[in-house]
Amino acid sequence: MSTDPGPTTQSAAGAQASQGAEGPRLGRLLTPRLRRVDLAVAVLLGVLGFAAVVQVRSTQEDGPLATARQEDLVQILDELANRNDRLRAEVSALEQTRADLSSGTGATEAALVETRRRSQLLGVLAGTVAARGPGLRLTISDPDGTITADVLLGALEELRAAGVEAVQIQGPVTAGEPDVGPAVRVVASTSFLDAAQGGVEVDGVVLRPPYRFTVVGEPATVETALGIPGGVVDVVEGRRGRAAVVRDEDILVDALRPLTPPRYARPAP
């Protein structure tokens, strides 16, 4: 009895051909294709990453403390420690005052003493009373006319951060002359503007260089704050000016602000 192997051989060959055709098709399905949008996203992410690294390195290298000397860094750290000590002392004083006012014995006398102290303090802050004590004089010379209002405002902010209690600023009657003109008492609302005819206008008074700050405050702390890297002295010298600091144990700030009555406010009952 004979068998016919023809159809069997033909079907096996067909199966092999079918498998051979499906192989490349399956490979194409499993292999990811790189589209243009994927390439664009990859390039964009690379550019953003590079820009971020450059920005971080630029910030770290160009900061004012990056090139500071070790002694300058120690000086800055000491200044920060002094500010922290002053704030802690103020907190302790306020807590003691609160305890005195809330205690039953001597509360009335303590309240009267605190009222007088606060009245004197507010008078100094408002510029309605004179202030006297240790401090320093800061003179900013401007031979090239490059010291603008923002420099004087930055000096004032640095003085306030150092804990000064009273400040007045004045200039000569004529630029470059030794005669000192009228002084302006610096308060919370004091403004600095570049004057059209030269100099700096402080609360409506045009001052000309050299500008003289008379300051009541802890002399060593204030002088250290002015001399830190990137501080007032560095800024003035960067504008081709000169900042001279002279300490004094008896500084008088006697420029007063007129007390104007409020326009809308009335004392509350």
Secondary structure, DSSP 4 states (H G I P E B T S, - for coil): -----HHHHHHHHHHHHHHHHHHHHHHHHHSPP--HHHHHHHHHHHHHHHHHHHHHHHHHHHSTTTT--HHHHHHHHHHHHHHHHHHHHHHHHHHHHHHHHHSSTTHHHHHHHHHHHHHHHHHHHHTSS-EEEEEEEEEEE-TTS---HHHHHHHHHHHHHTT-SEEEEEEESSTT-SSEEEEEE--TT--EEE-TTSSEEETTEEE-SSEEEEEES-HHHHHHHHHSTTSHHHHHHHTT-EEEEEEEEEEEE------PPPSS-----
